[in-house]
Amino acid sequence: MGVCDAIRQNEPVGEPTDMSAPHLPKVAGIDPMVPVSTHTAAPQEALASAPGAFTQDRLAGWVSDLTTLHELTERLAGTSTLDEALDELLSAGATLVGAGRGLLVLEPADGRGPSRTLGLGLAHSDLGHIETLPRGATAHGRFLDGLPGAEEPLACPDLLADAALDPLCREAAVRLGYAASYTQPLSTPTAGRLGAAVWFYDEPAEPPERRRHLVGVYARYAAEHLARLLELERTRADAAVIAEELLPRRLPRPPGVRLAARHLAAPEGGGDWYDALLLPDSALGLAVGSVGGSGPAAMAATGRLRAGLRAYAVMEGEDPVAVLSDLELLLRLTEPATAATALYAYCEPGRRTIALAGAGHTPPLVTGEQRTEFVETTLSAPLGMLSCWEAPSVEFTLRPGETVLLYTDGLLRRTGETTDRAFARLRSAAAGVPKNMRRDPGTVADHVLRTVLGEGAAGPGAAGCPSDAALLAARFD
């Protein structure tokens, strides 16, 4: 009976482990016990004639295995993101079992995600074809579904000769050109099932017992590492959701002004924010700000700061200095240890006029077909220090079709350049917006972000950057 048939019928596979085998000291958290492989076993006559040579050969095999595991686990431990770890696991496992191609499916049993499917040496269409196979007919699918008897590694040394193989799986093997497979489940005692890895052979083959043991030890370590990265990624995802909930769900649409906003979140959640609200007499209030630090404390302070500014803007929004003065007092009394900056602008769309004041914040940028320039604002201390340095407000008028960009200093920090060079890059990006894209503030914002930070910076993919960034664009007709 073959290995595949034995596991299908829930029969034990392999021979019992020799409990009397010697143990070497643990290295880098790895269990060093490796069963004696067939190529290191020796007949009794040879053992009697040369016991020293046999022992040295056996020890050399153990040392080699431990060295390999140490190198591979060190490489895996050096990965800091889930995707990096999955790629490393799939590649290292292929090396251990001697396969050229592989498939890894990450699908946590608790259903909280995230889920991934990636391949090694497989095209996107190949992965799609494998994913269409009945889950119950594949070894990794049986494990992911929690079916009985699917908890152990499964070797299928000759798929095409297996009479019990599902016809669709046989068709996939022929189409993709693999003749054998080895499946290694990934699970931990605390997190449960995480996923499964499958490696494919071009010819009928299976890894020897020694290699199976090595990949099993490596998989146990890898599963623990994946569980930690999974929890970290879930925490970051929760922080991103909270950060987005602290921002406006939708922007107002006052006559004469079109608004667009972009927010790039830091991995641990930061304190950059924006806001836009309708005010009496058809006025519009715009604001951006930044709270120092990151994590839950910074996000909580952001929520309180934004709520306070909205209240003061409704009561005295036509006077930006008064709004920020009240906000400064609120911050100093309730959160004296918090550092923050803010910029508030009172807009009259009908006249295309803006009165603004900033507290330690970066100046707005006005861009249009005829000019792109920063608004000259007076210097001001950050919130919490305005009592010793209070700057007056600034008023300016926009031309028809111009867009004003309010942004946080996180956008400048993300460039990795000096402040002067970052400001120059931002101005150049705004000036380079094509004429046919200037009518839509969202398109203007996306173009500026892509130009300043590179491709992919305007979307969720930028979440790996260290700083929050917010950009609010307002186009006046």
Secondary structure, DSSP 8 states (H G I E B T S, - for coil): --HHHHHHTT---S----TTS-----BTTB-------TTT---HHHHHH-HHHHHHHHHHHHHHHHHHHHHHHHHHHT--SHHHHHHHHHHHHHHHHT-SEEEEEE--TTS----EEEEES--HHHHHHHHTS-GGGSHHHHHHTT-TT-SS-EEES-GGG-TTS-HHHHHHHHHHT--EEEEEEEEETTTEEEEEEEEEESSS----HHHHHHHHHHHHHHHHHHHHHHHHHHHHHHHHHHHHHTS-SS----TTEEEEEEEE--TT---EEEEEEEETTTEEEEEEEEESS-SHHHHHHHHHHHHHHHHHHHHHTT-HHHHHHHHHHHHHHH-TT--EEEEEEEEETTTTEEEEEEES----EEE-SS-EEE--------BT-TTT-----EEEE--TT-EEEEE-HHHHHTTTS-HHHHHHHHHHHHHT--GGGTT-HHHHHHHHHHHHH-TTTTSGGGGGSSS-EEEEEEEE-
